[in-house]
Amino acid sequence: MIKVLIVDDHALVRLGIRRLLEDVKGIKVMGEAESGEQAIQITRSDPPDVVLLDINMPGIGGLETTKRLVRIKPDIRIIAVTAFSNDPYPSRVLQAGASGYLTKECSIEEMTDAIKKVFLGQKYLSPEIAQQMALKSLDDSGQKASPFEILSERELQIMLMITSGLRVQEISEKLHLSTKTVNSYRYRLFDKLGIRNDVELTHLAMQFDLLDKPSNIEGMADVLVEEET
């Protein structure tokens, strides 16, 4: 039996994944976590075999969570399940120690296949991600490099929160950083990207398809909730 931990700060997403997996033979959802910090606590007390992990979460975020989980349990298998399909996310999360990368548009069949493959020690990338990474590796692919690749993990995290509509004070509270520190990261990433404000940041993120999108999982969860009421 493969023990799976679901890590996502949206309760509906966790519910959707749990309900989709609960009837799959050989897989057991052993727990849920709403943050990376909570996932680390659970892993220390009752290690899962496979972690389904969102990248864009409050607190330490998905990339740092991946690194810490691998340090705690080197043979743990982590699959990023996220709305983001474009680099720098796939490359960064795999470098951090993840075994797989799925978008939230995936089907339950693909998610089940990914869980079983990474449990056996294989890597799994959704076909769309695999194609993009293959094209990127070709010098003559014509692919335009993402300017976001030069950002640090913390800068990426803050960029995601800004483009999600959070204000500096809200980001400060969620990340347990001072507003001065958040603004320092904010202006540093502006400088790296050659932009001047949050509006230009959002437009640039839109150009490279880095804005969060509604997922199939959330839609399925809504249906499940309606069926139960």
VMD Tcl script that draws the C-alpha trace (Angstrom):
set ca {
  {0.00 0.00 0.00}
  {1.40 3.38 -1.03}
  {0.93 5.98 1.71}
  {0.20 9.42 0.22}
  {0.31 12.83 1.91}
  {-1.57 15.70 0.23}
  {-0.07 19.16 0.79}
  {-2.00 22.21 -0.43}
  {-3.23 25.36 1.29}
  {-6.64 25.10 -0.40}
  {-9.04 22.79 1.44}
  {-11.09 22.17 -1.71}
  {-8.03 20.96 -3.62}
  {-7.10 18.58 -0.80}
  {-10.67 17.29 -0.68}
  {-10.76 16.83 -4.45}
  {-7.51 14.83 -4.55}
  {-8.53 12.72 -1.53}
  {-11.90 11.85 -3.04}
  {-10.33 11.02 -6.40}
  {-7.74 8.70 -4.84}
  {-9.78 6.99 -2.14}
  {-11.09 4.28 -4.47}
  {-7.75 3.59 -6.18}
  {-6.35 0.15 -5.32}
  {-2.94 0.14 -3.70}
  {-3.04 3.82 -2.66}
  {-4.02 5.20 0.74}
  {-4.27 8.90 1.60}
  {-2.68 8.87 5.06}
  {-3.01 12.58 5.74}
  {-3.30 16.18 4.62}
  {-1.29 19.33 5.32}
  {-2.13 22.94 4.55}
  {1.49 24.16 4.61}
  {5.04 23.00 4.12}
  {5.70 23.38 7.84}
  {2.82 21.03 8.67}
  {4.00 18.54 6.03}
  {7.43 18.47 7.68}
  {5.89 17.77 11.10}
  {3.80 14.91 9.71}
  {6.78 13.42 7.86}
  {8.88 13.41 11.03}
  {6.20 11.52 13.00}
  {4.66 9.28 10.31}
  {6.62 9.38 7.01}
  {4.55 9.01 3.83}
  {5.81 7.18 0.77}
  {4.66 9.83 -1.71}
  {3.88 13.53 -1.17}
  {1.60 15.43 -3.55}
  {2.84 18.98 -3.06}
  {1.64 22.37 -4.24}
  {4.43 24.82 -5.11}
  {2.69 28.10 -4.31}
  {1.91 28.01 -0.59}
  {2.25 30.43 2.32}
  {5.18 30.03 4.70}
  {8.32 28.34 3.43}
  {6.71 27.40 0.10}
  {6.90 24.27 -2.01}
  {10.54 24.45 -3.13}
  {11.95 24.81 0.37}
  {9.51 22.17 1.64}
  {10.81 19.74 -0.99}
  {14.41 20.27 0.12}
  {13.59 19.78 3.80}
  {11.46 16.66 3.23}
  {14.27 15.05 1.23}
  {16.73 15.83 4.04}
  {14.38 14.24 6.61}
  {13.62 11.15 4.50}
  {16.02 10.74 1.54}
  {13.89 8.04 -0.10}
  {10.66 10.07 0.03}
  {8.98 10.61 -3.35}
  {7.61 14.09 -4.02}
  {5.33 15.03 -6.89}
  {4.63 18.71 -7.50}
  {0.95 19.17 -8.33}
  {0.57 22.77 -9.42}
  {-1.14 25.16 -11.80}
  {2.22 26.25 -13.20}
  {3.54 24.43 -16.25}
  {6.25 26.84 -17.42}
  {9.82 27.23 -16.21}
  {11.34 28.13 -13.85}
  {9.07 25.94 -11.71}
  {9.58 22.44 -13.22}
  {13.36 22.78 -13.33}
  {13.61 24.26 -9.83}
  {11.41 21.67 -8.14}
  {13.22 18.74 -9.78}
  {16.58 20.21 -8.77}
  {15.24 20.51 -5.21}
  {14.70 16.73 -5.11}
  {11.20 16.08 -6.44}
  {10.50 12.91 -8.42}
  {7.61 14.19 -10.50}
  {5.72 17.20 -11.78}
  {2.01 17.33 -12.65}
  {-0.28 20.22 -13.48}
  {-3.67 20.51 -11.80}
  {-5.21 19.87 -15.21}
  {-4.15 16.22 -15.03}
  {-6.62 13.36 -14.92}
  {-6.97 10.94 -12.00}
  {-5.50 8.23 -14.26}
  {-2.36 10.29 -14.86}
  {-2.02 11.16 -11.17}
  {-2.39 7.50 -10.19}
  {0.17 6.47 -12.80}
  {2.61 9.12 -11.54}
  {2.23 8.02 -7.91}
  {2.91 4.38 -8.77}
  {5.90 5.17 -10.99}
  {7.68 7.48 -8.53}
  {7.03 4.98 -5.73}
  {9.01 2.46 -7.79}
  {11.87 4.93 -8.13}
  {11.07 6.35 -11.55}
  {10.66 10.01 -12.54}
  {7.38 11.31 -13.91}
  {6.70 14.48 -15.87}
  {3.39 15.28 -17.49}
  {3.78 15.10 -21.32}
  {3.38 18.88 -21.66}
  {6.16 19.56 -19.14}
  {8.45 16.92 -20.63}
  {8.05 18.43 -24.11}
  {8.78 21.95 -22.89}
  {11.92 20.83 -21.04}
  {13.11 18.85 -24.06}
  {12.64 21.84 -26.36}
  {14.43 24.09 -23.91}
  {17.47 21.83 -23.99}
  {17.83 22.29 -27.76}
  {19.96 25.26 -28.75}
  {17.94 25.85 -31.92}
  {14.51 25.38 -30.34}
  {13.63 29.04 -30.63}
  {12.17 28.99 -27.13}
  {12.33 32.35 -25.38}
  {13.98 31.97 -21.97}
  {11.89 33.03 -19.02}
  {13.30 36.10 -17.23}
  {11.95 34.60 -13.99}
  {14.66 31.93 -14.07}
  {17.16 34.39 -12.58}
  {15.06 34.94 -9.43}
  {15.92 33.27 -6.14}
  {13.43 30.90 -4.53}
  {12.25 33.56 -2.07}
  {11.92 36.13 -4.85}
  {9.85 33.64 -6.87}
  {7.65 33.00 -3.85}
  {7.04 36.70 -3.26}
  {6.45 37.25 -6.98}
  {3.71 34.60 -6.91}
  {2.06 36.22 -3.90}
  {2.14 39.68 -5.47}
  {0.62 38.43 -8.72}
  {-2.04 36.62 -6.66}
  {-3.16 40.03 -5.37}
  {-1.62 40.02 -1.89}
  {-0.36 43.28 -0.41}
  {3.03 43.67 1.25}
  {1.51 43.54 4.76}
  {-0.32 40.30 3.93}
  {2.83 38.76 2.46}
  {4.75 39.84 5.56}
  {2.26 38.08 7.85}
  {2.14 34.88 5.79}
  {5.91 34.56 5.44}
  {6.71 35.78 8.97}
  {8.98 38.49 7.55}
  {9.07 42.22 8.27}
  {7.42 44.50 5.71}
  {10.86 46.06 5.17}
  {12.31 42.65 4.23}
  {9.41 41.87 1.89}
  {9.85 45.23 0.17}
  {13.58 44.57 -0.18}
  {12.86 41.30 -2.02}
  {10.15 43.05 -4.02}
  {12.41 45.83 -5.30}
  {15.25 43.38 -5.90}
  {13.09 41.25 -8.19}
  {11.82 44.41 -9.93}
  {15.43 45.34 -10.64}
  {16.32 41.86 -11.93}
  {13.29 41.78 -14.22}
  {13.69 45.36 -15.44}
  {10.24 46.49 -14.28}
  {8.99 49.26 -12.00}
  {5.85 48.13 -10.20}
  {3.35 45.36 -9.39}
  {1.27 46.06 -12.50}
  {4.26 45.53 -14.81}
  {5.16 42.39 -12.83}
  {1.68 40.97 -13.38}
  {1.79 41.75 -17.09}
  {5.19 40.05 -17.41}
  {3.94 36.99 -15.50}
  {0.95 36.82 -17.87}
  {3.27 36.88 -20.89}
  {5.10 33.81 -19.58}
  {1.95 32.02 -18.37}
  {2.95 32.11 -14.69}
  {-0.36 33.18 -13.19}
  {-2.41 30.74 -11.16}
  {-5.37 29.19 -12.98}
  {-8.47 27.31 -11.82}
  {-7.80 23.57 -11.80}
  {-9.77 20.50 -12.78}
  {-9.29 19.25 -9.22}
  {-11.00 22.29 -7.69}
  {-13.89 21.94 -10.12}
  {-14.27 18.25 -9.27}
  {-14.23 19.10 -5.55}
  {-17.05 21.60 -6.03}
  {-19.14 18.89 -7.67}
  {-18.38 16.45 -4.85}
  {-19.41 18.98 -2.21}
  {-22.68 19.67 -4.04}
  {-23.40 15.94 -4.24}
  {-22.93 15.56 -0.47}
  {-25.28 18.44 0.45}
}
mol new
graphics top color blue
foreach p $ca { graphics top sphere $p radius 0.5 }
foreach p [lrange $ca 0 end-1] q [lrange $ca 1 end] { graphics top cylinder $p $q radius 0.2 }
display resetview
